[in-house]
Amino acid sequence: MGTYQRIHPVMPEGIASRKAYLVGGGIGSLSAAAFLIRDGHMPGKNIHILEESPVYGGSMDGAGNAKDGYSARGGREIEEHFECFMELYGFIPSLKNPDRSVLDEFREFNLAEPVESHCRLVENAGQKADFSTLGLSTADSLQLGKLTMLTEERLGATTIEEFFDPGFLETNFWYFWRSMFAFENWHSVVEVKRYMERFMHLISGMNQLKGILHTEYNQYDSLILPLIKWLEGKGVNFDKGHQVVDLDLDLSSGEKTVTGIHVLVGGASKLIKVSRSDLVLVTNGSMTENSTLGDFNHPAILNRSVSERGCWSLWEKMAAKSPDFGRPEVFCGDIDKTKWLSFTITLTDDDILFPHLLEWTGDKPGMGGVVTIKDSSWLMSWTAPTQPHFINQPENVKVLWAYGLFPDAEGDYIKKKMSDCTGRELFEELLHHMGLGNRIPEILDHTTNVIPCMMPYITSQFMPRVMGDRPQVIPQGSTNLAFLGQFAEVPDDCVFTVEYSVRTAMMAVYGLLKLEKEVIPVHPSKYDVRVLLTAVRTCLGNKPLPLDKTLGQILSGTVIGKLL
């Protein structure tokens, strides 16, 4: 979309009296509120964001203090072509300087401190592993080429391990890929295809994480907090402690109209009546629903409840009313395939760990990105973010974040399942793999807390699916209902990204208000001949391109392949 399309829409008729109810307080709802105000001209006082918890921001969180320790469940990776995300933060003022936008400061920070890993893989308790190439054979590259050729309909619910040969799943490419995006072998190969095509321009720098952008602080402090402050200044209603349990729907005449919202407030039932001209935007499903925390001496206990799981329960009730509302059980029906564990480490007056990491990896904190331990039974990765990682973090305090994809496996140093480990035990296992096993007692003396977080649904969005399992952002026949977030269908874009949620918000607002402004298209990397050639060269180990049948096979189905 060119600048010609980036217009200021005309005010919709009657917008001053219309209301919007946004179910869930994550980035999808927050960005929808911002677009309603800027593009839809809706008064902020007419917008209600209904959230069960006392904290907004959804999965983009971060909290704590130096005394008790800090905690962040995780962080979503960002790159330059998150067009909807950049559009949003281009008009949200910075907390430091209201004359500058969040995007201005975000860009300046990444120009000053770009991510470029000098130690992407480690093994053998503290030794750098070779991460110079993707480690793909010609046969592996052909499999990737085949994946780009096949349609999503043809692939259906095929899993990654069903599509790829076993050898492919042992390549550096797969270690890079799964640790960046948290893919498991039993997840959907369609999502791998989408990532391949969406981020093809990043493949050449994948081994060093080139092109990945990061925030100065955790994503709550850097992104959610300024957005909330702006919305509060516009008069938006943050209705905390409001658990939406059901919606009344009029499904007659082929239409879908929300007429009422059932809410629990302090244990008491409340009905919010909704008119046909009002808007109801629902975040259906959550990656971090039913998350639990542990501490230094206690593990995070897995919450397997199926009767009380917030937005999942709401979505199940909605899905029972119309097949157009998707099939939530596809995503939340097998916790053992969607869970994993992260942990946040808080150190005070550390003079061992961070100096060791700096000397070993050669990366300034925050600039090295994710480091993956190839021979970890838990498949652990860690990142040393820019310090301070929290706005209120003292100078003598350091924060480290780590996660493991195999929480049911026994550790290599701690002979327990990862999910059964206390914060201390998780940290000891990590230190062993960092080559600091002989200094564990010294480092623990400077450890304030280690907070584990068990997330039952953290990769639920990657479960094998087919068309219809995720509802359309605006279901067919909807007059005032839209879905937001990772479990609504957005063609060509990738789940497990901030961009996906912000894009659904833009689609919902522009579509329901019938604005003449277009939603910014997904960046078309896969149609750029230069990007395709660079990606192929990288997959082939940067050897001279064989402009013959082999390259034609790899690129078959693309513009270049047809030319060849």
N, C-alpha and C positions, 0 to 999 in steps of 0.2 A: 504494500500500500504506500503510495507516494504522499508527499506533503499535501497535495491537492485534496486528499480525503480526510486530512486531520482538521476537521472543521469544528466549530462550536455549534452544536445542534440547537434548533429552535425549541423554545420551551413547549413541552407537550400541554395540550389543553387540559385544564383542571388539575394540574400537578400540585398546586398549592394545597388542595384538600385531600389528596390521595395519601395513603400510608403504606409503609413497607415494613414487613416483619421478617427479619433475617434469623433463621434458626441455626444456632451455633456461633461461637465467637472466634473462629479461626480466621486465617488470612482471606479465605473466600468471602466470608460475610463482611469483613472489615473493608476489603477492596470494593465489594459491591456497594457498600454505603458511600464510599468516596466517589464512585462513578455515578451513583444516583444523584449526588449533590452537584458534581461538576458538570456532567453531561446531561443528566435528566432534570436539572433545576429543581429537584425536590428539596423542600426545607428540611434541615437536619432534625428539627423537632418532630418531624413526621416519621422518622426512622427509628425502629426499635430492634436492637440486637439482643436476642434471647439466649442466654447462656447459663447452663447449670452451675458451673464452677465460679469461684470469685475472681478468676484470672482469665483475661482474654489473650488470644494469640494462638490457641490450638496447639498444634505440634511444633510451632516455632516458639520455644520457651527458653527460659533461663532464669534461675533464681538462686538465692542463698546469700551467705555472708561469710566473712573470713573466719569467724569463730566456729560456726557449725558446718562449714563447707558449702561449696557451690554444686549446682546440679543443672545439667541440660540433657534432655533425652537424646538430642541429636541436632544436626544442622543440615539443611538442604543445600546442595551445591548449586551455584549460579554461574552463568556464562553470558557473554556479551549479547547474544541474540535472544534473550528473554524479553521479547518486544513489549508484551503487555505489562510485565513487571517494571520495565524501565519507564514506560508511559506513566504508570501509577506514581512511582517515586520521583518522577520529574516534576510533579506539582505538590508534593508533600514537603513542607519546610523542615529544614534541619533543626534539631534541638539546640545545637551549639550556636547557630547563626541563622535566624529566621529569614535573612535575605538570600540564603543559599538553600537549594533543595537537597533532599537525602541523596538523590542521584548524583548531584554535583560532588558531594563529599565522598560518596561511594567510589566514583570514578577516580577522583584525586588520590584516594587511599590506595587503590589497586595500581595506579601508575607509579606511585612511590614504593609500594611493596608488592610486586607481582608474585604470584605463586609459580614456583619452578623447583620441583623436587630433585634433590641430589642423592636421595636414598629412598627409592620407592618400594623396594622389597628387601627383607632381611630373612636370615635362616641361621641355623646352627648356633643359637644363643648369642646373637650379637654380631654376626657377620653379614656384610652387605651381599645380597644376591645380585646376579646379573640382571639388570632391567633395561639394558641398552636397546633391545628390540622387542617386538611383540611376540617373537618366537613362533610365528605361524609358518607352516609348510605350504607348498602350493596347493595341496589337497585341502588344508584348512581354509585357505583363501577362497578356494572354489566353493566350499560350503557356505562361507559368508556371502559370496556372490549369488549362490542359489537362493539364500534366504531373502535377499533383496528382490529377487525375481518373482517369488511366490506371493500370491495375494493373501490377505488376512483371512478371507473366507476359505481358501484352500488349506491354510495352516490350521484353522479352527482352534481346538484346545490342545494342540500338540505342545509337549513340554520341551524344555531345553535339552534334557538328556535323551529324549526320543529323537530329536532332530540331529544333534551333533554326534560325531564319533567320540569315543572315550578319550582319545588322544588330544582332541581339541580342548577338552576341559582341564587339561594339565598344562596348557600353554601360558606364557606370561600374559598374553592378551586376556585370557579368562581371569587370571588373578587380578589384573588391573581392573577389569570390567566389574567383576562381582564385588570387589571391595569398594569401588566408587559408588555403585548403585545398589548394592545389597541384594543381588540376584542369587537365588538358590537353584540347584540343578533341576528341581521339579517345578520351577515357575514357567510362565508362558513364554514360548519362543516368539510369539507375536510382539510382546513387549521389547524383546531384544531387537527385533526388526525395526520397531519404531525408534528405539534409541539409536540404532545404526544409521538410519536415514535422517533423523532429526539432528544428530550431532556429528555427522560425517566430517565436518570441518575441524573437529577436535581430535580425530584419530591420530594425526601425525604427531601430536604432542602428548598423547595419552600416557606414555611411559614416564613423563615428568610433570604431568598434570598442567601443562601449559594451556592457557585459555580459561582455566577455572578461576573464578573471582571469589573473593571472601570479604566479609564485613569486618569492621574495626573491632566491634565487640560481638558477643553472642547475638543471635538473630532476633531475640526479643528486644534487647536494648537498642540494637541498631536499626531494626525495621518495624517491629510491632509498636514499640513505645511512641515514636514520632507520629505514626499513623493514628494511634489512639488519641494522642494529644490534639491533632488536627481535627479529628471527628468530634471530640468533646467541645472544641472551640466553635464548631458549627451547630452545636446543640443536639447531637445525636444521643438517643436514650440507650444507655448500657444497662439492660435489665438483668443484673446478676441474680443468681439463685433461682432462675426460671428454667425448669426442666420441661421441655416440650415432649409430651407423651403420645399425642395422636393429633390427626387433622380430620376435620369434617370436610367431605368432598362431595360436590354435586357432579356426578358423572353422566348426567342425562344429555340427550341430543348429541352424543359424540364429543362433548366438551368435557373439560376437567377444570373445575373451579373450586378453590378453597373457600369455605364459608365460615370455618371456625378453627381455632387453635386451642387444644387442651393443654394446660400448663399446670405443673405442680410448683407452688411457691411456699416454701417453709412447710411442706407436707400437706398443704391445703390445695384443693382443686380449684382451678380458675379457667373460665372460658373467654377467649378473646374472639369477638365476632369480627368477621372479615367480609368486606364488600367486594363485589366483582371488580371494582376499579382499583382495589388495593393490590399490593404485591406480596407474595410469600416465597421466599428463597430459602431452600432447605439444604444444609450440608448433610448428605446421606452417607453415613459411614465415617470412620476415623481410624487412622493408623495408630494413634496413641490412646484410644479408648481403653479403659480398665488397666492402665499402666500402674505399676506398684514400685515403691522405692524401698531399698534396704539401707544399711549404713556400714560402718567399719566392722561391726561385730555381728551383723545380721544380713542374711540374703534377702533379695527381693522375691516375694512369694508370687507365683503365677496365679492370676485371677482367671479361673475357667468358667465363671458364671455365664449362663446363657439366658437367665431371666432378667438380669439387670446389667445391661451394657449400653445404656444411653442411646446415642444416635443410631446404633445398629438395631436396637429394639424398635425405634420409631420407623426406620426404613422397612423392617419386616412387616409392620402393620400397614404401611402404605402399599407395599408390594402385593399384599393380599387383596387389595382393592382394585388393582389394575395391572395387567401384564406389562403395560408401558412404563411401569415404575421400576423395572429391573428385577434382578434375582440376587438379593443380598447373601443368601447362603453359599453362593459360589465363592465369595470372598471371605466370609467370616465363619465358614462351617468346619474348618480344620485348623485349630490353633497350633498344633504341632508343626504345621507347614508354613505358618505365618509369623511365628514368634522369634525374637532374639533379644539379646541382653546388651545394654551399654552401661558404662560406669564413668563417673566424673571424679577426678582426683584433685584434692586441694592440698598444696604443700606450703609450709611457712619457713622462711629463711633457708630454703633449699640451696645447698652448695655442692650437690653431687649430681642429681638427675639431669637438670636442665643444662648445666655445663657439659655433662657427658653427651647429651643429645646434640648440642651445638657443635662440639668437637667431632663427633662421630658422623653426623649427617651433613654438616656444613651448611645447614639451613637455619636462618633466623626464625624464631618462633612465628608461626602463622604463614610463612612463605614456603614451607616444605610440603604442606598438605598431608594427605593420608600416607602412612607407612604400613605396609601389610607384612605379616609374619607368615611366610610360605609354609613352614613346617609346624605351625601351631595346630594342635588337635581341635581347638575352638575356632580356628581361622580368625585370629584376632588382628585388628588393625588399630592404630592409634594416630592421634594428631595433636601436635603442640600448637595451639592457636596463638595469635598475637596477644601479648600481655600488655595491660590487663584485659582479661576476657569479659569482665563484668564492670559496669560503670563504677560500682562501689568497692572494687577490689584494691586493697592496699598494695603499695609498690613491692613489699617484701613477700607477697603471696603469689604463687604460681598455680595455674590450672591446666590439667591434662585431661583429654577425653579419649576413651577407647570403647571398642565393641567387639563382639564375637558372633559369628553366624551360626555356630553349632553349639547351642546351649545345653544339649543333652549328651555331649561327648565328655569323656574324662580328660582332665588336664595332663600336661606333660611333666609339670613340676608339682602341682597340687593334684593329688590323685582323687579328684571328686568331679562330678558333673559340674559344669560351669553354672548351671541354674541353682545349684545347691551351695554355691560359694558365698562367703561374706565379702564385704568390700575389701578387707585386708587380704584375703586369699586371692581374689581377682588381681589385686595389685602385685602380689608376690609372683604370680604366674607371669604377669607382664614383665616384671623386672628380670625374671629368669631369661625370657626371650630377648630382652634388651642387652643381655650379657652382664647384668649387674647382680647376679645371684649371690655373689659373695659380699655384697654391700647392702643386702635387704634390711638388716636391723638398723643400720645407720640412717637409711632413707625413711624407714617407718618412724624413726624418732622425730622427723620433720613433717610427718603426714598428719594433717588436721582431720581429714575424713576422706573416705572413699564411698561414694553413694551409687550403688547399683540400681539399675532401672530395668525391670522386666516388662516387655511390651508384647502382649498376645497377638496384636494385629499389625505389627509394624511393616510387614511386607505383603499384607493381604491384597493390595492393589495389583500385585504381580501374579496372582493365581490364574491358572489357565481359564480362559473365558471365550465366549463367542458373542456375536452381535446380539444385543438385547439383554445381556447380563447387566450391563450398565445402562441406566436410563439416559435418554437425550437430555441435554441441559434444559431445553424447553420441550416437554413431551408433546406428542401430537394431540391437538385439540385443546391444549392448555390456554386458559384465558388469563390466569394470574399466578401460576405456579412455575417455579424453575428449580433445578438442582444445581448445587455448587460443590466444588472440591474434586478429590481424587477418584470418586466413584460415579462421576457423570461422564458421558461419552463426548470426547473432543477428537474429531478426526485428525490424524497425523501428529498429534502432540503426545508428550510423554508424561505419564504419572510419576509420582514421587519427586515432583518438582514444585517450587513456588509458582513458577510460570503457569502450570496447569490450573492451579486454583484461581489465580488472578484472571486467566483467560476465561474460565467458566463464569466468573463474575461479570466480566465485560459482555460476554455473550448473553447472559441472563438479562442484564439491565437494558442493553441496546435492543434486544429482541422483544421483551415484554412491553417496553415503552414505545416500540416501533420508531426508534430514532433513525434519522437518515445517515448517521455516522456508521462507518463500517468497522467491524472488529479487525484488528491488525492481524494479517495472515501469519501463519507459522513460517519461520525463516526457511527458505527453500534450498538448503545445502545440497540435497541430492540431485538438483538440477544444474549445479554449477560444474562445468567441465573441469575447471582447475581443481576444485575440491575433489572430484572423483579421481583424477589422475594422481593427486597427492596421496589420497587414501589408499589407492591400489599400490603405489610405490612403497608406502609404509608397510602394508600387509606383506609385501614380498621382500621385506628386509632392506629396503632402499637400494635394491639392485637395479641396474638399467632395465627400463620397461621393455618386456618382450612383446613388441607390437605384432603379435601373431595370433595363432589360434588360442593359446593359453590366456592371453589378456582378453581376447574376445569372449572366452568362456566366463572369465571373472566379471566382465562388464556386460554380459549378455542381458538384454532387456533394458539397458540404459541407452541414453543418446549416443554415448561413445561406442558402446557395443554394436549398435546398429550401423554406425559409420564404418566400424572395422569389418 
